[in-house]
């Protein structure tokens, strides 16, 4: 084989192997980021969640197990946030308005979970809830007082929280859907409120 032909064959082989490896490493070109990979994995294999104890805006002790048999929308916030968390409140209100009224509470519920239990007491949770229409029944605002349980919950949902220099937090945001079996089944972007609600309605 002449040098030119050998070079062409070698280049073709390298490109082919590289393309195969990229296809394999990105799960068939679908997982271009760690976040995308996480979402694809959740769709493929819904994730069980730790049974942590939460305290809601009325001081009630609850568990995610209390929601089994219903679909549950979950987001993560801290009440002193003035940016993304306010958006999340409005987005959850939008989702709530898109679900058939007869299914609210019976087949579908929402919960906003604070990852700042040191500052988010029940009064703060209630104030946040009142600002967006969280009634404490269909839509609860809650915190996880135990730090170890909170960490296990954040890890299960893939939430990363980093304190910033202003006393707040940098954190990722998403809409999460927990199935009737208590497993995390869907993660989607916060600007997908209407498609998220449509998927909930399809599962009711």
C-alpha positions in Angstrom: 0.0 0.0 0.0 1.4 3.4 -1.0 2.0 6.0 1.7 -0.9 8.2 0.6 -3.4 5.4 0.6 -2.1 4.2 4.0 -2.6 7.7 5.4 -6.2 7.9 4.1 -7.0 4.4 5.6 -5.4 5.4 8.9 -7.3 8.7 9.1 -10.6 7.0 8.2 -10.0 4.4 11.0 -9.2 7.1 13.6 -12.3 9.1 12.7 -14.5 6.0 12.8 -13.1 4.9 16.2 -13.4 8.4 17.5 -17.0 8.7 16.3 -17.9 5.3 17.9 -16.3 6.3 21.2 -18.1 9.7 21.2 -21.4 7.9 20.4 -20.7 5.4 23.3 -19.5 8.0 25.8 -22.5 10.3 25.1 -25.1 7.5 25.2 -25.8 7.7 21.5 -25.1 11.4 21.2 -27.8 12.2 23.7 -25.8 12.9 26.9 -23.6 15.9 26.0 -23.5 17.2 29.6 -23.6 15.6 33.0 -27.0 17.2 33.5 -28.3 15.8 30.3 -26.9 12.4 31.2 -28.6 12.6 34.6 -31.9 13.3 33.0 -31.6 10.5 30.5 -30.7 8.1 33.2 -33.8 9.1 35.3 -36.1 8.5 32.3 -34.5 5.1 31.7 -34.4 4.1 35.4 -36.6 6.0 37.8 -34.7 6.7 41.0 -35.9 5.8 44.5 -35.8 8.6 47.0 -34.7 8.7 50.6 -37.4 8.8 53.2 -36.5 12.0 55.0 -38.6 14.0 57.5 -39.8 17.4 56.3 -41.5 20.2 58.2 -44.0 22.3 56.2 -45.1 25.9 56.5 -47.7 25.0 59.1 -45.2 23.1 61.3 -46.5 19.6 60.2 -44.0 16.8 60.0 -44.4 15.0 56.6 -42.5 12.5 54.4 -42.3 12.0 50.7 -43.9 8.6 51.5 -47.1 10.5 52.4 -47.4 11.3 48.7 -47.2 7.8 47.3 -50.2 7.0 45.1 -50.1 10.6 43.7 -47.9 12.4 41.2 -45.7 15.0 42.9 -44.0 18.0 41.5 -40.8 19.0 43.4 -38.6 22.1 43.3 -35.8 23.3 45.5 -35.6 26.9 46.8 -34.5 29.1 49.6 -36.9 31.8 50.7 -34.5 34.8 50.8 -33.5 34.2 47.2 -34.5 37.2 45.0 -33.9 35.6 41.6 -34.4 32.0 40.5 -36.5 31.0 43.5 -39.0 33.7 42.8 -39.2 32.4 39.3 -39.8 28.9 40.6 -42.7 30.2 42.7 -44.4 31.7 39.7 -43.7 28.6 37.6 -45.2 26.3 40.2 -48.3 28.5 40.3 -48.5 28.2 36.5 -48.3 24.4 36.7 -50.9 24.4 39.4 -53.3 26.4 37.2 -52.8 24.0 34.2 -53.8 20.8 36.1 -57.5 19.8 36.2 -59.0 21.1 39.4 -60.6 17.7 40.3 -57.1 16.1 40.3 -55.5 18.6 42.6 -54.7 17.1 46.0 -56.2 13.7 45.0 -54.0 12.7 42.2 -51.4 15.5 42.0 -49.6 17.7 44.5 -46.6 20.1 44.7 -43.9 20.7 47.2 -41.2 23.3 47.3 -38.3 22.2 49.5 -35.9 24.7 51.1 -32.2 23.7 51.3 -31.6 26.5 53.9 -33.1 25.1 57.1 -31.0 27.4 59.3 -32.8 30.5 58.0 -36.0 29.2 56.6 -38.2 28.6 59.6 -41.9 27.9 59.3 -42.7 31.6 59.3 -40.4 32.2 56.3 -41.8 29.1 54.5 -45.4 30.4 55.1 -44.6 33.9 53.8 -43.0 32.4 50.6 -46.1 30.1 50.2 -48.5 33.0 50.6 -46.7 35.0 48.0 -47.3 32.4 45.3 -50.5 30.6 46.4 -49.1 27.5 48.2 -52.0 26.5 50.4 -50.2 24.0 52.6 -52.3 21.1 51.3 -52.2 20.8 47.5 -48.9 22.8 47.4 -46.6 22.7 50.5 -43.5 24.6 51.2 -41.2 22.6 53.5 -37.7 22.2 54.8 -35.6 19.3 55.9 -34.3 20.2 59.4 -31.8 17.3 59.6 -28.6 18.3 57.7 -27.6 14.7 56.9 -31.1 13.9 55.6 -31.1 17.1 53.6 -27.8 16.1 51.9 -29.1 12.7 51.0 -32.2 14.3 49.4 -30.3 16.8 47.5 -27.9 14.1 46.2 -30.9 11.9 45.1 -32.3 14.8 43.1 -29.0 16.0 41.8 -29.2 19.4 43.4 -25.9 21.3 43.9 -25.9 24.1 46.4 -22.9 26.4 46.9 -22.9 29.3 49.4 -22.0 32.6 47.7 -20.2 35.7 49.2 -23.5 37.5 49.8 -25.0 35.1 52.2 -27.1 33.4 49.5 -26.5 30.3 47.3 -25.6 29.3 43.8 -27.7 26.3 42.9 -29.1 24.5 39.9 -32.9 24.6 39.2 -35.2 22.1 37.5 -38.7 20.8 37.6 -38.9 17.3 39.1 -41.7 14.8 38.8 -42.0 12.0 41.3 -44.2 9.1 40.3 -47.0 7.4 42.2 -44.5 4.8 43.3 -42.3 7.4 45.0 -39.5 7.3 42.4 -38.0 10.3 40.7 -39.2 9.9 37.0 -38.6 13.2 35.2 -36.3 16.2 35.4 -36.9 19.1 33.0 -36.0 22.8 32.6 -37.9 25.4 34.5 -39.0 27.1 31.3 -40.9 24.0 30.3 -43.9 24.5 32.7 -46.6 23.9 30.1 -45.0 20.7 28.7 -44.4 19.5 32.3 -48.0 20.0 33.1 -49.0 18.3 29.9 -47.0 15.2 30.9 -48.6 15.3 34.4 -52.1 15.5 32.8 -51.3 12.5 30.5 -50.4 10.4 33.6 -53.4 11.3 35.7 
